[in-house]
């Protein structure tokens, strides 16, 4: 085959993607999700040309850990939407219409977009002439009426909607009255790392001869960290021969910083002092690179996720822990119930400090049980590595490239036609 023929085949198979999402350097779990998905797509598929329409919330840039406006990588970010500027959404859609993009993937969480319940994204979708695949990071089982109306419009204008677990399909059907026919389940990706003992990573981080507990992610009150701290005195008293270290890894969430500064972290530090835990708790108060974050996960013996909200259908932190093959203790939020089924983790009932202490002690004392749990979790994670998740997304996106005659009106709103906003 000649070079010209090869070039023609590449053009014919070319897939142009635009991701609408937050993106690094903005410090946000969905930004990291998009970066991981994009990297794995183009790494495995050189025919894919992908760029990002970044949702920029840096009107108060200091809230995102910066003292100046965010500077995005020009090689990846082709468009920028100012989240509070309604016109910005329309202008970005018009620019994408004029581009060689084949499919647009919107990463959706209500708080990313301006307007009441993020309704400015509807202006973008209404103007856009490309097929839209929307990935839902939040599906509330009991949504307020306005949030429900926004979600129904997103669903109507999407060629397909992606949720990370089957529970998301059920919620969309029961709480929003939306048909499951155009909902696809693709799990959150997990890192593909070797299955290793925690001892070598501990040594690299200076935690040798410590039994390491860890809670990860942007810090905010809904993480339930105080319940772990209140559990630690009992864990330490009941296991005097074990040198316990509890890592609290991550910066304070930008929205918390913006609204109340570091008062939540200050309350945790006060609690640590009152419980005499200064030698047993360490804050890693910075946004870690993915490589360094993985190192901290690998150094952890038990990941503790006592989240207060039970409605969370996806957690990047939980996915990271699963990918690293960790023993996990979690409250029964929706993603945990799915990912930790079949004895892949410990699901708490109430999330009280006494219950957390009991679960930690059980796994701490039983090396065999903890190891079996790690193996089950790690093996489950191999089926949902980022490489596998990217493959599923590519298949989905390619389906809609073929459907170039797509129209938003081809897809009904729901089983019961309630009109538009």
C-alpha positions, 0 to 999 in steps of 0.5 A: 500500500502506498503512502497516499493510500495509507493516508487516505485510510487514516483519514477515513478512520480518523475520529475527532473528539472534543471533551467538555470538562474541567482540565488540569491545571484546575484541581478537580476530580473530573479534570483528572478523569478527563485527562486519564480518559483522553491520554488512554484514548490517544495512546492506544489509538493514533488515529484519534484527534482529541482536544478539550473545551475547558470549563474555566472557573478562575474568576476567583483563581485563588480558589483553585490553588492559583494566584493568577489565571489558569494556563492550560496546555495549548496542545490539548485545550482548544476552547475555553468556557467561562463558567459564569458567562452564558455567552461563552457557552454559545460561542464555544459551541459555534466554534466546535461546529466549525471544527473537524470534531466528530463527537463531543463528550460532555463531562457533567456534574451540576456544579461545573456549569453556570446558571441555576443547577448548571443550566448554561450547559443547555445553551451549549448543547442547543447550539451544538450541531455535533453528536453529544455523548454525556458522561454523568458524574452525579445522578441524584436519587431525589432531585429537586424539580429544577435539577430534574428538569435540567437533567431531562434536557441534557438527556434529550439532547444527548445521543447517548448518556454514560453512567459508571454503574447500573445503579445510575440506569435505575435512578435515571429511570425511576427518579427522572422517568428517563428510558434506559435505551440510550444509557450506557454503563462504562465504569470509572477507570482505575490505574493499571499498576503492579500488585505489590506489598506496601513495604517498598512504597512506605520506605520511599515515603519514610513510613517504614514500620508503620501500619498505614491507614489512608483517606484521599481526595480534596478535603471537605466536611462530607468526607467524614474524616472526623469519624476516623479520627474519633475511632483512632484512640480505640484502634491504638489502645486495642492494638498497642504493638502496632504503630498506626499512621493515618494519612489524610491526603489532599488539599482542601476542596476549592469551594470550601476554601472559597466559602470558609477558608481552612476552617474545616482543616483547622477543626480536624487539627484541633480534634487531633490535638484534643485526642492526643493523635499528633504522632499518629496522623499526618496531613499531605496538604497538597495536590499530588501528581498522579504518579505521587498519588499512586505511590501514596495509595500503594503505601497504604494498608487500609483505605478508609472512605467514611463519606457522609453522602450516600448518593455518590455514583462515582468516586475517583478515590475509590477507583484509585484504591481498587486499581491499586488492590487495597483493602477498603472500608467505606460507608454504603454510598452507591459507588462503594456498594457496586465496586466493593460487592462480593467481599471486595471491601468492608461496607459499614452500616452507620459509619460511626466511629465505633464501627470504623474502629471495629472494622480497622481492627478486624483487618489490621489483626487478620493479615490473611483476610486483608490479603484475600480482600486485596487480591479480589479487589485487584483482580476486579480492577483489571477489568476496568483499567483505564485502557479497558475503559478507553476502549469502551468509550472509543467503541461508543464514540465511533458508533456516533461518527457513523451516525452523521445524520444525527439530530437532537430530535431523534431522541425522545425525552422520556416515557412521559413527554413533558416538554422542554424547559 
